[in-house]
Amino acid sequence: MSTVFVTGGAGYIGSICVERMLDRGLQVAVFDNLSEGHRRAVDGRAVFFQGDLRDRAVLRRAMNEFQPGAVMHFAANALVGESMENPSKYFRNNVSHGINLLDMAVESGVKKFVFSSTCATFGIPECIPIDESLPQRPINPYGESKLMFEKILDWYGRIHGLSFVALRYFNAAGATQKFGEDHRVETHLIPNILKVALGQRPSVDIYGTDYPTPDGTCIRDYIHILDLAKAHILALDSPRSAFYNLGTGGGTSVREVIETCRQVTGKDIPAVEKPRRPGDPPRLVAASEKIQTELGWKPEFQNIRAIIESAWAWHTAHPDGYGD
């Protein structure tokens, strides 16, 4: 697919996927309402449409003008805690407004749809690592909204012939030289630790130190943003519709991430131990054998230090993020 319409392309993951697609000679249009994303995060080589997925007329005009062969869908609300407080927002934005995008894709003759999903669709997994065969039982409206959209995608594939790939992952991290992680409400561990190193926060919180893990803190699967981008680009040429989990096959504890950040930054990063948060599983690691076998994807960055080094380089160059 040489022309790709990217929703949420001004956000963290979307912006870097756009950059990598442009580097490979693809033509890219970004569609974003800038409620979470940043105008400065849109690569200057991309066509930009400011609009909201709730507005079918604006969406139709943008797609008619650009005439994409594929859609890559990142636009979503993604704060688990907020979804427990305001489920309406998550079902409207992640499901209902996503259906507008699907309808316009079918109407415009789009042949391929790549969906940014999440391993949160599995809830608390029965076993680790999490592969595609495990039952999906979300424990929050965010995960439920993503699972609902996966099911809708499957029906659009059966009824309208829309070929799709849904990619499920946890804990995107790292940066490129140009683009990095700048959320208006930051909940991710690595950028919050680096804010301490930058002197923007006094300390980082550790939620739970009594888990059944080697050092008592939660273990998570951190995947470099460039490896995620590679998977999304490979998905454009997938010969069939499919659901894939993405992970490195390993995991890093909260204490290990903090200590690595200390080593990379050379800064004393105070950590404050706090009680567990409800619903945090001790260990979440995604298996990726299926996508490796079927699409030839393989993560290049399996060392947490390399991921943190790339993030630190971007944050030191952009201490105020995108500044908007």
Rosetta silent file (secondary structure, phi, psi, omega in degrees, C-alpha in Angstrom):
SEQUENCE: MSTVFVTGGAGYIGSICVERMLDRGLQVAVFDNLSEGHRRAVDGRAVFFQGDLRDRAVLRRAMNEFQPGAVMHFAANALVGESMENPSKYFRNNVSHGINLLDMAVESGVKKFVFSSTCATFGIPECIPIDESLPQRPINPYGESKLMFEKILDWYGRIHGLSFVALRYFNAAGATQKFGEDHRVETHLIPNILKVALGQRPSVDIYGTDYPTPDGTCIRDYIHILDLAKAHILALDSPRSAFYNLGTGGGTSVREVIETCRQVTGKDIPAVEKPRRPGDPPRLVAASEKIQTELGWKPEFQNIRAIIESAWAWHTAHPDGYGD
SCORE:     score description
SCORE:     0.000 S_00000001
   1 L     0.000  121.895 -175.711    0.000    0.000    0.000 S_00000001
   2 L   -95.553  -15.269  178.999    1.625    3.257   -1.080 S_00000001
   3 E  -124.246  122.526 -172.827   -0.912    5.695    0.432 S_00000001
   4 E  -127.378  128.482  179.402   -1.751    5.425    4.131 S_00000001
   5 E   -99.743  115.333 -171.703   -4.297    7.452    6.117 S_00000001
   6 E  -111.426  113.239  173.804   -3.177    7.587    9.767 S_00000001
   7 E   -86.308  140.335 -176.413   -5.604    8.545   12.535 S_00000001
   8 L    73.495   23.168 -177.505   -3.892    9.726   15.699 S_00000001
   9 L   -74.626   -2.853  173.860   -0.739   10.419   13.700 S_00000001
  10 L   -98.151    2.644  178.335    0.106   13.388   15.942 S_00000001
  11 L   -90.259 -177.861 -174.072    0.344   11.108   18.985 S_00000001
  12 H   -59.888  -61.914 -176.801    3.318    9.222   20.375 S_00000001
  13 H   -71.343  -42.609 -178.538    3.123    5.916   18.518 S_00000001
  14 H   -59.574  -42.308 -176.204    1.357    7.325   15.465 S_00000001
  15 H   -63.306  -38.295 -178.177    3.929   10.072   14.868 S_00000001
  16 H   -77.369  -34.213  173.160    6.843    7.646   14.800 S_00000001
  17 H   -63.121  -40.363  176.936    5.008    5.170   12.570 S_00000001
  18 H   -60.872  -46.628  179.525    4.323    8.073   10.189 S_00000001
  19 H   -56.826  -45.998 -176.942    8.007    9.041   10.227 S_00000001
  20 H   -69.734  -36.104  176.897    9.133    5.500    9.406 S_00000001
  21 H   -66.016  -41.848  177.574    6.578    5.057    6.616 S_00000001
  22 H   -63.364  -38.005  177.317    7.669    8.325    5.019 S_00000001
  23 H   -60.649  -27.699 -179.200   11.293    7.191    5.280 S_00000001
  24 L   -92.912    7.920  174.012   10.280    4.144    3.223 S_00000001
  25 L    87.816    8.294  176.900    8.727    6.254    0.481 S_00000001
  26 L   -77.967  152.586  172.406    5.063    5.816    1.373 S_00000001
  27 E   -92.618  130.186 -171.819    2.631    8.715    1.015 S_00000001
  28 E  -130.169  135.820  169.639    1.013    9.475    4.357 S_00000001
  29 E  -115.764  136.428  177.573   -1.884   11.631    5.538 S_00000001
  30 E  -105.896  131.223  176.430   -2.376   12.326    9.247 S_00000001
  31 E  -120.597  116.515 -173.694   -5.887   12.849   10.654 S_00000001
  32 E  -153.449  141.154  177.458   -5.888   14.090   14.243 S_00000001
  33 L   -90.386   -3.018  176.960   -8.032   16.361   16.424 S_00000001
  34 L    63.462   19.003  175.537   -4.942   17.335   18.502 S_00000001
  35 L   -73.054  -32.923  176.606   -6.774   16.685   21.777 S_00000001
  36 L  -116.815  -31.175 -178.724   -3.991   14.308   22.802 S_00000001
  37 L   -84.869 -177.521 -175.610   -1.499   14.719   19.966 S_00000001
  38 L  -132.118  134.760  178.334    0.715   17.652   18.997 S_00000001
  39 H   -59.214  -35.622  179.979    0.902   19.572   15.736 S_00000001
  40 H   -72.328  -11.205  177.463    4.695   19.649   16.033 S_00000001
  41 H   -88.180   -0.648  178.379    4.691   15.841   16.196 S_00000001
  42 L   -89.391  118.368  178.564    3.361   15.610   12.627 S_00000001
  43 L   -54.767  133.340 -176.558    6.209   14.944   10.204 S_00000001
  44 L   -63.305  -15.874  179.179    6.464   17.837    7.743 S_00000001
  45 L   -83.173  -11.199 -177.353    6.436   15.442    4.801 S_00000001
  46 L   -89.246  152.172  167.714    2.919   14.201    5.655 S_00000001
  47 E   -76.419  137.137 -178.246   -0.392   15.708    4.565 S_00000001
  48 E  -120.243  129.639  172.981   -2.233   16.925    7.665 S_00000001
  49 E  -120.344  121.285  173.166   -5.979   17.076    8.260 S_00000001
  50 E   -90.620  120.027 -177.666   -7.212   18.419   11.588 S_00000001
  51 L  -170.465  169.478 -176.639  -10.510   16.757   12.348 S_00000001
  52 L  -117.939  139.843 -178.961  -12.437   14.529   14.703 S_00000001
  53 L   -64.028  -17.710  178.482  -13.646   11.006   13.983 S_00000001
  54 L   -71.723  -18.361 -176.069  -17.074   11.936   15.321 S_00000001
  55 L   -98.776   94.451 -175.954  -17.541   14.221   12.270 S_00000001
  56 H   -63.711  -32.482 -178.984  -18.271   11.932    9.355 S_00000001
  57 H   -66.010  -44.815  178.740  -18.466   14.835    6.874 S_00000001
  58 H   -65.251  -42.407  178.857  -14.959   16.074    7.717 S_00000001
  59 H   -62.754  -43.135  179.307  -13.637   12.517    7.676 S_00000001
  60 H   -61.590  -44.993 -179.555  -15.270   11.846    4.307 S_00000001
  61 H   -61.963  -42.001 -179.622  -13.776   14.997    2.772 S_00000001
  62 H   -64.455  -44.080 -178.326  -10.290   14.124    4.008 S_00000001
  63 H   -70.663  -36.709  176.900  -10.432   10.566    2.700 S_00000001
  64 H   -64.874  -36.389  179.771  -11.903   11.651   -0.633 S_00000001
  65 H   -71.488  -41.609 -175.166   -9.109   14.195   -1.044 S_00000001
  66 H   -86.008  -29.729  179.891   -6.284   11.820   -0.096 S_00000001
  67 L    55.309   61.324 -176.626   -7.689    8.595   -1.606 S_00000001
  68 L   -74.158  151.024  170.932   -5.826    6.157    0.700 S_00000001
  69 L   -90.364  -21.445 -178.487   -5.205    2.535   -0.069 S_00000001
  70 E  -143.388  154.755  173.979   -4.823    1.728    3.643 S_00000001
  71 E  -120.326  137.097  173.608   -5.847    3.097    7.021 S_00000001
  72 E  -120.282  117.434 -166.927   -3.718    2.890   10.174 S_00000001
  73 E  -109.855  104.008  176.516   -5.855    3.616   13.239 S_00000001
  74 L  -107.465  -20.415 -170.992   -4.179    4.899   16.426 S_00000001
  75 L   -62.151  118.109 -179.616   -6.719    7.513   17.548 S_00000001
  76 L  -170.426  157.537  166.311   -8.119    6.449   20.929 S_00000001
  77 L   -86.885  140.949 -168.730   -8.359    7.316   24.586 S_00000001
  78 L  -140.824   26.913  177.485   -5.994    5.074   26.506 S_00000001
  79 L  -100.457  113.249 -175.153   -5.994    5.837   30.242 S_00000001
  80 H   -59.307  -48.386 -178.567   -7.137    2.791   32.173 S_00000001
  81 H   -59.908  -43.318  178.554   -8.003    4.709   35.345 S_00000001
  82 H   -62.822  -35.690 -179.507  -10.000    7.311   33.448 S_00000001
  83 H   -65.290  -28.116  176.872  -11.927    4.581   31.674 S_00000001
  84 H   -75.029  -24.225  179.486  -13.089    3.287   35.070 S_00000001
  85 H   -92.034  -29.737 -175.189  -14.356    6.775   35.953 S_00000001
  86 L  -138.867   69.589 -177.859  -15.814    7.728   32.574 S_00000001
  87 H   -62.229  -30.470  179.867  -16.688    4.625   30.540 S_00000001
  88 H   -55.904  -45.092 -179.663  -18.960    6.647   28.255 S_00000001
  89 H   -57.668  -40.736 -175.189  -15.970    8.572   26.885 S_00000001
  90 H   -75.055  -38.908  178.237  -14.150    5.340   26.034 S_00000001
  91 H   -73.725  -32.869  176.375  -17.037    3.578   24.350 S_00000001
  92 H   -69.105  -53.027 -173.581  -17.948    6.695   22.362 S_00000001
  93 H   -74.225  -42.440 -174.040  -14.434    7.587   21.214 S_00000001
  94 H   -85.346  -22.355 -178.226  -12.896    4.133   20.867 S_00000001
  95 H  -112.905  -64.454 -174.843  -15.931    2.287   19.492 S_00000001
  96 H   -59.241  -49.328 -179.490  -18.655    4.551   18.127 S_00000001
  97 H   -70.239  -27.816  174.657  -16.331    7.072   16.479 S_00000001
  98 H   -65.883  -32.220  176.810  -14.160    4.224   15.242 S_00000001
  99 H   -64.483  -35.955  174.551  -17.182    2.858   13.388 S_00000001
 100 H   -56.315  -43.711  179.710  -17.344    6.181   11.507 S_00000001
 101 H   -64.142  -43.300  178.136  -13.811    5.533   10.335 S_00000001
 102 H   -60.854  -43.877 -179.680  -14.648    1.980    9.262 S_00000001
 103 H   -62.586  -41.922  179.339  -17.688    3.174    7.312 S_00000001
 104 H   -70.014  -31.919  176.662  -15.670    5.840    5.509 S_00000001
 105 H   -64.655  -46.053  178.323  -12.931    3.312    4.772 S_00000001
 106 H   -62.824  -45.182 -179.883  -15.437    0.950    3.153 S_00000001
 107 H   -60.717  -35.350 -176.594  -17.066    3.838    1.284 S_00000001
 108 H   -86.436   -2.600  178.663  -13.663    5.021    0.003 S_00000001
 109 L    78.686   23.116  177.597  -12.600    1.581   -1.212 S_00000001
 110 L   -62.738  137.274 -176.192   -9.787    1.143    1.330 S_00000001
 111 L   -98.647  -23.121 -175.191   -8.250   -2.313    1.018 S_00000001
 112 E  -137.141  138.714 -179.756   -6.272   -2.624    4.272 S_00000001
 113 E  -130.377  120.303  178.339   -6.961   -1.546    7.864 S_00000001
 114 E  -110.229  122.903 -173.074   -4.254   -1.725   10.570 S_00000001
 115 E  -112.138  128.044  174.679   -5.554   -1.319   14.118 S_00000001
 116 E   -82.874   99.951 -178.781   -3.507   -0.339   17.161 S_00000001
 117 E  -104.587 -156.880 -173.958   -4.982   -2.600   19.827 S_00000001
 118 E  -155.236  149.348  173.052   -3.706   -3.698   23.233 S_00000001
 119 H   -72.448   -4.474  173.829   -2.963   -6.767   25.303 S_00000001
 120 H   -64.884  -13.536  174.975   -5.358   -5.200   27.853 S_00000001
 121 H   -64.734  -19.038 -178.165   -8.042   -7.095   25.921 S_00000001
 122 H   -87.822  -13.441 -176.686   -6.838  -10.195   27.804 S_00000001
 123 L    65.747 -138.265  176.673   -7.361   -8.735   31.287 S_00000001
 124 L   -86.748  109.418 -170.974   -5.504  -10.754   33.908 S_00000001
 125 L   -69.841  152.250  178.721   -4.002  -13.562   31.799 S_00000001
 126 L   -72.117  -28.318  179.282   -4.247  -17.217   32.708 S_00000001
 127 L  -153.728  166.671 -179.480   -0.570  -17.726   31.905 S_00000001
 128 L  -125.480  139.807   -0.725    2.559  -15.874   30.782 S_00000001
 129 L   -74.488  163.564 -175.564    3.643  -15.060   28.118 S_00000001
 130 E   -86.567  113.206  175.737    0.342  -13.936   26.607 S_00000001
 131 L  -108.528  177.006 -172.234   -0.295  -15.539   23.237 S_00000001
 132 L   -69.645  -13.704 -177.074   -3.234  -15.213   20.871 S_00000001
 133 L   -83.642  -12.968 -176.696   -4.935  -18.396   22.097 S_00000001
 134 L   -72.238  148.809  178.338   -5.709  -17.092   25.592 S_00000001
 135 L   -66.265  143.755  179.450   -9.271  -15.986   26.382 S_00000001
 136 L   -97.427  114.308 -177.143   -9.886  -12.245   26.219 S_00000001
 137 L  -136.662   79.615 -177.592  -11.494  -10.975   29.437 S_00000001
 138 L   -59.588  148.397  179.838  -10.916   -7.233   29.863 S_00000001
 139 L  -114.313   10.860  176.512  -11.065   -5.842   33.388 S_00000001
 140 L  -152.784  159.450 -178.772  -11.640   -2.190   32.463 S_00000001
 141 H   -61.644  -29.519  176.366  -13.631   -0.205   29.866 S_00000001
 142 H   -59.824  -54.153  179.009  -10.442    0.709   27.979 S_00000001
 143 H   -62.379  -37.868  178.852   -9.605   -2.938   27.287 S_00000001
 144 H   -64.050  -40.943 -179.452  -13.257   -3.704   26.615 S_00000001
 145 H   -64.145  -37.506  178.335  -13.505   -0.885   24.065 S_00000001
 146 H   -69.229  -40.085  177.643  -10.491   -2.214   22.181 S_00000001
 147 H   -65.305  -40.329  177.811  -11.861   -5.760   22.212 S_00000001
 148 H   -59.900  -42.731 -179.220  -15.223   -4.517   20.953 S_00000001
 149 H   -68.274  -35.333  174.465  -13.524   -2.780   18.050 S_00000001
 150 H   -57.784  -43.974 -178.796  -11.540   -5.939   17.250 S_00000001
 151 H   -67.037  -38.868  177.369  -14.832   -7.839   16.988 S_00000001
 152 H   -63.662  -42.276  176.838  -16.377   -5.122   14.812 S_00000001
 153 H   -55.962  -44.141 -179.422  -13.313   -5.260   12.541 S_00000001
 154 H   -60.255  -42.543  179.088  -13.807   -8.981   12.127 S_00000001
 155 H   -68.165  -37.971  176.691  -17.434   -8.477   11.044 S_00000001
 156 H   -65.527  -32.901  175.363  -16.490   -5.714    8.602 S_00000001
 157 H   -65.427  -44.166 -179.160  -13.940   -8.101    7.170 S_00000001
 158 H   -67.990  -41.410 -172.300  -16.538  -10.841    6.708 S_00000001
 159 H   -87.403  -41.387 -174.760  -19.282   -8.581    5.337 S_00000001
 160 H  -104.210   -5.853 -179.743  -17.386   -5.891    3.427 S_00000001
 161 L    74.846   19.049  179.359  -14.197   -7.769    2.558 S_00000001
 162 L   -77.193  117.169  178.314  -12.019   -5.264    4.440 S_00000001
 163 E   -78.602  134.477 -175.507   -8.639   -6.884    5.111 S_00000001
 164 E  -141.737  158.268  169.667   -7.305   -5.988    8.569 S_00000001
 165 E  -134.823  128.656  175.375   -4.551   -6.591   11.070 S_00000001
 166 E  -109.820  126.110 -177.196   -4.969   -5.841   14.781 S_00000001
 167 E  -110.258  122.574 -177.316   -1.744   -5.476   16.783 S_00000001
 168 E  -109.073  126.780 -179.212   -1.902   -5.947   20.564 S_00000001
 169 E  -152.207  163.684  173.631    0.927   -4.675   22.742 S_00000001
 170 L  -116.567  158.763  159.963    1.884   -3.216   26.106 S_00000001
 171 L    48.797   58.908  169.147    4.345   -0.557   27.185 S_00000001
 172 E   -62.989  140.891 -177.553    5.608    1.203   24.091 S_00000001
 173 E  -153.426  167.868  178.939    8.792    3.071   25.002 S_00000001
 174 L    90.827 -175.345 -175.253   11.772    4.875   23.512 S_00000001
 175 L  -159.212  167.844  165.773   12.019    7.552   20.842 S_00000001
 176 L  -102.635 -177.655  179.147   13.591    8.552   17.563 S_00000001
 177 L   -65.248  -35.514 -175.512   15.765   11.634   17.168 S_00000001
 178 L   -88.888  -39.202 -168.147   12.775   13.711   16.027 S_00000001
 179 L  -126.935  142.240 -178.778    9.792   12.308   17.885 S_00000001
 180 L  -149.334 -162.170 -170.288    9.155   11.061   21.406 S_00000001
 181 L   -97.922  115.561  179.750    6.657   10.613   24.229 S_00000001
 182 L  -144.146   85.319  178.110    4.816   13.710   25.433 S_00000001
 183 L   -91.711  142.794  177.904    1.397   12.972   26.908 S_00000001
 184 L   -65.603  -36.181  169.331   -0.641   15.752   28.468 S_00000001
 185 L  -116.630  107.283 -173.675   -1.471   13.332   31.283 S_00000001
 186 L   -94.330  118.175  178.071    1.581   11.101   31.680 S_00000001
 187 L  -114.420   -7.666 -175.037    0.958    7.710   33.275 S_00000001
 188 L   -80.722  143.401 -171.256    3.814    5.732   31.711 S_00000001
 189 H   -63.956  -52.241 -171.714    6.699    4.703   33.933 S_00000001
 190 H   -62.557  -50.501  178.021    9.756    5.590   31.842 S_00000001
 191 H   -62.011  -32.260  177.820    8.856    9.206   30.959 S_00000001
 192 H   -69.510  -35.809  174.419    7.797    9.825   34.560 S_00000001
 193 H   -65.242  -42.914 -177.941   11.156    8.546   35.813 S_00000001
 194 H   -68.064  -26.905  173.595   12.963   10.741   33.295 S_00000001
 195 H   -64.005  -33.629  175.057   10.967   13.758   34.493 S_00000001
 196 H   -65.963  -45.204  179.161   12.593   13.187   37.877 S_00000001
 197 H   -61.827  -30.122  178.491   16.026   13.095   36.235 S_00000001
 198 L   -83.022   -3.516 -178.782   15.172   16.382   34.474 S_00000001
 199 L    80.605   16.165 -177.688   14.223   17.992   37.788 S_00000001
 200 L   -94.940  -12.506  175.719   10.553   18.260   36.817 S_00000001
 201 L  -140.086  148.701 -177.932    9.284   15.874   39.502 S_00000001
 202 L   -75.092  -30.249 -175.434   10.638   15.210   42.997 S_00000001
 203 L  -163.066  169.775  175.289   10.382   11.426   42.866 S_00000001
 204 E  -114.252  144.191 -178.080    8.875    8.422   41.127 S_00000001
 205 E   -93.052  139.461  171.036    6.279    6.171   42.744 S_00000001
 206 E  -111.049  114.057 -177.626    6.575    2.395   43.032 S_00000001
 207 E   -94.084   95.183  177.838    3.116    0.887   43.438 S_00000001
 208 L    98.206  122.616  178.710    3.579   -2.401   45.272 S_00000001
 209 L  -126.684   13.409 -176.297    6.789   -4.041   46.471 S_00000001
 210 L  -122.110   26.805  177.304    5.383   -7.389   47.644 S_00000001
 211 L   -75.819  156.387  177.888    4.522   -9.055   44.345 S_00000001
 212 L   -77.697   62.030  177.503    5.695  -12.650   43.683 S_00000001
 213 L  -128.037  164.754 -175.020    8.541  -11.447   41.447 S_00000001
 214 L   -53.369  -37.684 -179.745   12.316  -11.522   42.071 S_00000001
 215 L  -113.317    8.965  175.506   12.437   -7.972   43.501 S_00000001
 216 L    86.097   -4.742  179.966    8.804   -7.640   44.594 S_00000001
 217 L  -110.216  160.390 -176.115    7.766   -5.129   41.929 S_00000001
 218 L   -61.481  146.309  176.600    5.652   -5.612   38.808 S_00000001
 219 E  -110.578  132.220 -179.345    7.274   -6.904   35.636 S_00000001
 220 E  -132.571  157.440 -178.244    6.237   -5.481   32.273 S_00000001
 221 L   -96.049  107.316  179.606    7.175   -6.048   28.639 S_00000001
 222 L   -95.991  128.109 -176.782    8.752   -2.871   27.210 S_00000001
 223 E  -122.939  131.301 -176.689    8.895   -2.690   23.435 S_00000001
 224 E   -66.522  139.992 -178.658   10.814   -0.058   21.496 S_00000001
 225 H   -57.608  -31.028  178.231    8.688    2.292   19.444 S_00000001
 226 H   -69.957  -33.806  175.901   10.777    1.491   16.349 S_00000001
 227 H   -69.516  -36.799  174.663    9.953   -2.195   16.704 S_00000001
 228 H   -63.543  -44.079 -179.984    6.268   -1.291   16.963 S_00000001
 229 H   -59.918  -41.666  179.141    6.552    0.865   13.853 S_00000001
 230 H   -60.076  -40.923  179.827    8.162   -2.008   11.978 S_00000001
 231 H   -64.803  -41.847  179.332    5.253   -4.298   12.905 S_00000001
 232 H   -64.781  -38.143  179.687    2.663   -1.789   11.701 S_00000001
 233 H   -69.641  -41.066  175.769    4.460   -1.356    8.380 S_00000001
 234 H   -61.673  -34.702 -178.502    4.744   -5.128    7.885 S_00000001
 235 H   -63.758  -26.697  179.358    1.012   -5.393    8.628 S_00000001
 236 H   -60.533  -29.339 -177.485    0.252   -3.232    5.575 S_00000001
 237 L  -106.378   15.179  178.536    1.400   -6.110    3.371 S_00000001
 238 L   -61.338  132.687 -177.484   -0.138   -8.925    5.384 S_00000001
 239 L   -75.031   -9.747 -177.493   -1.695  -11.452    2.980 S_00000001
 240 L  -150.706  161.680  174.339   -4.633  -12.117    5.309 S_00000001
 241 L   -70.084  143.508 -176.088   -6.607  -10.626    8.174 S_00000001
 242 E  -164.688  161.020  172.358   -5.141  -11.477   11.544 S_00000001
 243 E  -115.372  130.674 -178.408   -4.710  -10.610   15.220 S_00000001
 244 E  -131.363  138.472  169.467   -1.157  -10.477   16.569 S_00000001
 245 E   -92.085  143.769 -179.003    0.367   -9.980   20.017 S_00000001
 246 E  -122.715  125.788  175.563    3.606   -8.008   20.148 S_00000001
 247 L  -160.614  171.723  179.576    6.284   -8.411   22.797 S_00000001
 248 L   -90.491  -12.985 -177.344    9.981   -8.944   23.330 S_00000001
 249 L    90.120   -4.412  178.187    9.468  -12.257   25.106 S_00000001
 250 L  -129.004 -167.574  179.722   11.002  -10.905   28.313 S_00000001
 251 L  -159.693  160.089 -178.054   10.164   -8.404   30.989 S_00000001
 252 E  -132.569  134.968 -178.897   11.663   -5.769   33.253 S_00000001
 253 E   -79.347  163.935  178.384   10.619   -4.939   36.811 S_00000001
 254 H   -59.649  -44.746  179.077    9.800   -1.449   38.040 S_00000001
 255 H   -61.837  -40.043 -179.978   12.947   -1.413   40.201 S_00000001
 256 H   -65.419  -39.115  177.906   15.069   -2.525   37.245 S_00000001
 257 H   -63.768  -44.705 -179.607   13.648    0.231   35.043 S_00000001
 258 H   -62.773  -45.268 -179.290   14.368    2.863   37.697 S_00000001
 259 H   -63.956  -39.165  177.485   17.918    1.615   38.255 S_00000001
 260 H   -65.127  -38.340  176.342   18.618    1.570   34.513 S_00000001
 261 H   -62.632  -38.584  176.289   17.331    5.151   34.261 S_00000001
 262 H   -61.104  -43.380 -179.137   19.768    6.127   37.035 S_00000001
 263 H   -66.737  -43.298 -177.236   22.627    4.553   35.119 S_00000001
 264 H   -68.149  -42.838 -174.671   21.673    6.109   31.773 S_00000001
 265 H   -86.469  -22.007 -174.508   21.018    9.614   33.115 S_00000001
 266 L    71.460   18.543 -176.700   23.691    9.700   35.803 S_00000001
 267 L  -109.991  149.073  172.198   21.071   11.221   38.106 S_00000001
 268 L   -80.520  114.147 -175.198   19.945   10.290   41.595 S_00000001
 269 L  -111.240   99.026  179.911   16.291    9.382   41.075 S_00000001
 270 L   -63.889  141.731  177.462   14.416    9.090   44.391 S_00000001
 271 E  -124.061  137.523 -179.631   11.705    6.431   44.489 S_00000001
 272 E  -112.879  122.955 -179.869    8.767    6.345   46.902 S_00000001
 273 E   -82.651  131.221 -179.228    7.232    2.975   47.756 S_00000001
 274 E  -131.070  166.886  179.114    3.439    2.946   47.857 S_00000001
 275 L   -64.198  162.466  176.074    0.747    0.259   48.224 S_00000001
 276 L   -57.804  150.713  169.399   -0.347   -1.847   45.292 S_00000001
 277 L   -92.926  142.214  178.970   -2.897   -0.458   42.859 S_00000001
 278 L   -58.683  135.706  172.609   -6.023   -2.586   42.395 S_00000001
 279 L    86.182    2.091  178.634   -5.913   -4.832   39.343 S_00000001
 280 L   -82.532  110.349  176.133   -2.172   -4.704   38.640 S_00000001
 281 L   -67.803  150.951  179.906   -1.040   -8.228   37.671 S_00000001
 282 L   -61.393  -37.036 -173.466    2.442   -9.187   38.902 S_00000001
 283 E  -144.999  130.281  175.838    3.768   -9.949   35.424 S_00000001
 284 E  -132.934  113.338  179.355    2.603   -9.080   31.901 S_00000001
 285 L  -137.413  130.845 -177.536    4.655  -10.275   28.962 S_00000001
 286 E   -97.892  136.628  173.826    3.348  -10.728   25.422 S_00000001
 287 L   -85.369  147.884 -177.638    4.386  -13.579   23.137 S_00000001
 288 L  -134.166   22.647 -178.640    5.076  -12.718   19.507 S_00000001
 289 H   -61.723  -35.770 -176.453    5.863  -16.024   17.808 S_00000001
 290 H   -63.137  -48.270 -178.871    2.812  -15.784   15.542 S_00000001
 291 H   -71.463  -29.194  176.531    3.753  -12.464   13.938 S_00000001
 292 H   -66.381  -40.482 -179.037    7.381  -13.523   13.729 S_00000001
 293 H   -73.373  -43.400 -171.714    6.395  -16.663   11.834 S_00000001
 294 H   -86.691  -33.628 -177.340    3.707  -15.149    9.585 S_00000001
 295 H  -116.191   -4.741  178.323    5.052  -11.651    8.858 S_00000001
 296 L    77.214   18.561  178.995    8.756  -12.017    9.632 S_00000001
 297 L   -77.290  140.276  174.943    8.713   -9.433   12.430 S_00000001
 298 L  -147.404  128.055  179.480   11.511   -9.556   14.982 S_00000001
 299 L   -68.307  133.309  178.007   12.237   -6.981   17.696 S_00000001
 300 L   -87.565  -29.128 -174.220   15.668   -5.383   17.360 S_00000001
 301 L  -106.198   95.662  179.387   15.667   -3.718   20.791 S_00000001
 302 L  -110.420    9.386  179.128   15.476   -6.344   23.524 S_00000001
 303 L  -110.745  120.136 -176.696   17.668   -4.443   25.977 S_00000001
 304 H   -60.448  -29.019 -179.172   15.847   -2.017   28.271 S_00000001
 305 H   -63.522  -43.472 -179.788   18.972    0.173   28.420 S_00000001
 306 H   -63.774  -37.422  178.049   18.878    0.891   24.682 S_00000001
 307 H   -63.952  -47.360 -178.210   15.189    1.802   24.926 S_00000001
 308 H   -67.203  -37.672  178.152   15.813    4.166   27.836 S_00000001
 309 H   -59.354  -41.682  179.451   18.864    5.721   26.145 S_00000001
 310 H   -67.803  -38.178  178.586   16.764    6.683   23.125 S_00000001
 311 H   -66.857  -42.896 -178.960   14.043    8.143   25.352 S_00000001
 312 H   -64.452  -39.472  177.914   16.566   10.106   27.446 S_00000001
 313 H   -60.335  -41.675 -179.668   18.197   11.556   24.335 S_00000001
 314 H   -70.444  -43.473 -177.257   14.830   12.858   23.143 S_00000001
 315 H   -67.747  -35.206  177.470   13.743   14.199   26.534 S_00000001
 316 H   -70.571  -31.256  176.247   17.034   16.031   27.101 S_00000001
 317 H   -78.172  -23.725 -178.043   16.706   17.602   23.639 S_00000001
 318 L  -131.999   65.777 -174.635   13.029   18.399   24.294 S_00000001
 319 L   -62.207  -23.763  176.419   12.730   18.992   28.076 S_00000001
 320 L  -104.215   21.699 -178.831    9.355   20.660   27.615 S_00000001
 321 L    63.844 -136.100 -179.965    8.116   18.084   25.124 S_00000001
 322 L   -87.310   -4.133  171.955    6.499   19.648   22.101 S_00000001
 323 L    71.300   25.334  177.373    5.835   22.839   24.030 S_00000001
 324 L  -126.294    0.000    0.000    2.113   23.158   23.360 S_00000001
